Amino acid sequence: MNKILVSFSIIVLLSSHSFGAVWYVDKDNVSSVEDGTTWATAYTTIQPAIDVAFTDGGGEVWVA
């Protein structure tokens, strides 16, 4: 039983790491903050979003 529990825990930990963040890009963003974490603070160009997704180890870049 312990082996099953340990195996399940390892699988959950490894699979949860594979889910990357979502980085947002909206050329019409007029806020003074561009961190890409929400539509309200989206990057105005795509390259910073790609760079931060790469640095973060993956994720998705959504473009409006």
C-alpha positions, 0 to 999 in steps of 0.5 A, a space after each residue: 500500500 505504501 508503494 502505491 501511495 508513494 508512486 501516486 504522490 510522485 506522479 501527481 508532483 511531476 504532472 502538476 509541474 508540467 502545467 505551465 502558466 498562461 501569459 497574456 498579450 494584448 496590443 491594446 493594453 493601456 495599463 501602466 503595468 505589463 507583467 502578462 499575468 492577466 488580460 488587464 496587465 497583458 504584454 503589448 508585444 509577444 516576445 516578452 511573453 515568449 521569453 518569460 514562458 521560456 524562463 518559467 519552464 513553459 506555459 501558454 501565450 494567449 494573444 488577443 
